[in-house]
């Protein structure tokens, strides 16, 4: 009987030692895993570039080149493309000036000319910024516009085209378009 008790006690001790060693091994493994795992890094969300940043213009007076976003406030952008040979462009200039009086401070207005057709329009010079278009995203191709006048309206964030209109329409058409934005 004493032998049986001895073996029982010995077996219990061996199992105790084995389970203690296993517990230490698991604990050490957990500590090493937590030490080797890098801490999660915050995810950096890249701000999507706006189209106004991708449209490069040249000031027709100072000859300085910069992105259109430099002169357009954060908001809707109304771009009027004009040309000296365009018979309907003077009417569009008048329409744009009237729209400016309704939406000043809410919408940024700019008149763009092709590099080969820059005009200095003293009548509107102080009213609406006049720039030459140097380059634009391929999908807009503002610098290659053949049909005039052309109006391009960029969304509030400047990231998408809300309207791309060729020709002259009644002022109420543009007013309604800008009012919805």
C-alpha positions as a printed Julia matrix, in Angstrom:
181×3 Matrix{Float64}:
   0.0    0.0     0.0
   2.82   2.32    0.83
   4.3    1.61   -2.58
   1.01   2.47   -4.25
   0.74   5.73   -2.28
   4.32   6.53   -3.16
   3.64   6.03   -6.9
   0.44   8.03   -6.68
   2.23  10.92   -4.96
   5.13  10.66   -7.4
   2.73  10.68  -10.37
   0.91  13.72   -8.97
   4.21  15.54   -8.49
   5.39  14.73  -12.02
   2.08  15.89  -13.51
   2.23  19.06  -11.37
   5.74  19.81  -12.56
   4.78  19.17  -16.18
   1.7   21.38  -15.97
   3.68  24.18  -14.24
   6.33  24.0   -16.94
   3.63  24.09  -19.64
   1.96  27.09  -18.01
   5.3   28.94  -17.83
   6.01  28.08  -21.46
   2.55  29.4   -22.57
   3.0   32.55  -20.5
   6.47  33.17  -21.95
   5.11  32.59  -25.45
   2.3   35.13  -24.88
   4.78  37.7   -23.58
   7.13  37.2   -26.53
   4.22  37.45  -28.98
   3.04  40.72  -27.46
   6.57  42.09  -27.52
   7.26  41.17  -31.15
   3.96  42.41  -32.58
   4.27  46.0   -33.73
   1.71  48.42  -32.43
  -0.98  49.23  -34.96
  -0.2   52.41  -36.86
  -2.92  54.96  -37.56
  -4.27  54.74  -41.08
  -3.41  57.79  -43.15
  -6.24  58.8   -45.41
  -4.9   60.5   -48.47
  -6.94  63.46  -49.51
  -8.14  63.11  -53.05
  -6.76  65.83  -55.28
  -9.38  68.15  -56.6
  -9.72  68.93  -60.28
  -9.04  72.58  -59.43
  -5.57  71.49  -58.26
  -4.96  69.7   -61.57
  -5.97  72.65  -63.74
  -2.91  74.85  -64.28
  -3.53  78.47  -65.27
  -1.36  81.47  -66.13
  -2.25  84.94  -64.94
  -2.47  86.95  -68.17
  -1.12  90.07  -66.46
   1.69  88.75  -64.21
   2.47  85.62  -66.31
   2.62  83.56  -63.09
   1.49  79.92  -63.37
  -0.3   78.06  -60.57
  -3.16  75.63  -59.95
  -6.66  77.01  -60.34
  -7.31  76.05  -56.7
  -5.07  78.97  -55.65
  -7.65  81.52  -56.77
 -10.85  79.58  -56.21
 -12.25  79.52  -52.71
 -13.29  76.23  -51.22
 -16.59  75.81  -52.97
 -18.23  75.49  -56.34
 -16.15  76.74  -59.27
 -17.74  78.26  -62.38
 -15.24  78.2   -65.26
 -16.11  80.15  -68.38
 -13.97  79.43  -71.43
 -13.91  82.28  -73.91
 -12.21  83.17  -77.2
 -11.74  86.28  -79.34
 -13.2   84.54  -82.41
 -16.35  83.42  -80.54
 -19.4   85.48  -81.53
 -21.48  84.3   -78.55
 -18.77  84.89  -75.92
 -19.62  88.58  -75.22
 -23.16  87.5   -74.3
 -21.73  84.77  -72.04
 -19.45  87.32  -70.34
 -22.51  89.44  -69.48
 -24.34  86.35  -68.16
 -21.37  85.33  -66.02
 -21.09  88.85  -64.57
 -24.79  88.77  -63.59
 -24.37  85.32  -62.03
 -21.43  86.65  -60.03
 -23.69  89.29  -58.5
 -26.11  86.55  -57.34
 -23.54  84.02  -56.1
 -20.64  86.17  -54.91
 -18.95  84.52  -51.92
 -20.64  81.17  -52.62
 -19.26  80.34  -56.06
 -15.8   81.11  -57.47
 -15.92  82.49  -61.01
 -13.01  82.44  -63.44
 -12.69  83.13  -67.17
 -10.13  81.08  -69.08
  -8.59  81.69  -72.49
  -6.45  79.38  -74.56
  -2.74  80.26  -74.49
  -2.83  81.15  -78.19
  -5.85  83.46  -77.77
  -5.29  85.58  -74.69
  -7.41  88.71  -74.53
  -7.22  91.48  -72.01
 -10.82  92.46  -71.44
 -10.56  95.68  -69.44
 -14.33  95.83  -68.92
 -14.36  92.6   -66.88
 -10.75  92.58  -65.65
 -11.55  93.64  -62.08
 -14.77  91.65  -61.86
 -13.81  88.08  -62.79
 -10.27  86.66  -62.75
  -9.07  86.12  -66.32
  -6.46  83.42  -66.88
  -4.88  81.48  -69.7
  -5.31  77.73  -69.51
  -1.95  75.95  -69.46
  -3.08  72.38  -68.79
  -5.94  70.37  -67.4
  -6.8   66.72  -66.77
  -7.19  64.67  -69.93
 -10.93  64.14  -69.4
 -11.55  67.92  -69.38
  -9.07  69.01  -72.08
  -9.86  72.66  -71.4
  -6.82  73.84  -73.34
  -8.09  72.06  -76.48
 -11.64  73.4   -76.51
 -12.83  74.28  -80.01
 -16.52  74.99  -79.35
 -17.13  78.22  -77.45
 -18.35  79.48  -75.12
 -17.93  76.57  -72.78
 -18.84  76.48  -69.1
 -17.48  73.88  -66.71
 -18.8   73.78  -63.16
 -16.8   71.93  -60.51
 -18.47  70.53  -57.4
 -18.19  72.03  -53.93
 -15.14  69.9   -53.19
 -13.71  70.6   -56.64
 -13.27  66.88  -57.18
 -15.84  66.33  -59.9
 -17.45  68.03  -62.87
 -21.07  68.92  -62.16
 -21.73  70.45  -65.58
 -19.9   70.81  -68.87
 -21.96  73.02  -71.18
 -21.14  74.35  -74.63
 -23.08  77.31  -76.01
 -25.08  80.11  -74.46
 -28.2   79.39  -72.46
 -30.58  81.75  -70.65
 -29.27  83.04  -67.32
 -32.01  81.11  -65.48
 -30.49  77.85  -66.69
 -27.14  78.65  -65.03
 -28.87  80.18  -62.01
 -30.86  76.97  -61.45
 -27.75  74.87  -61.85
 -25.75  76.89  -59.32
 -28.68  77.15  -56.89
 -28.83  73.38  -56.56
 -25.21  73.16  -55.47
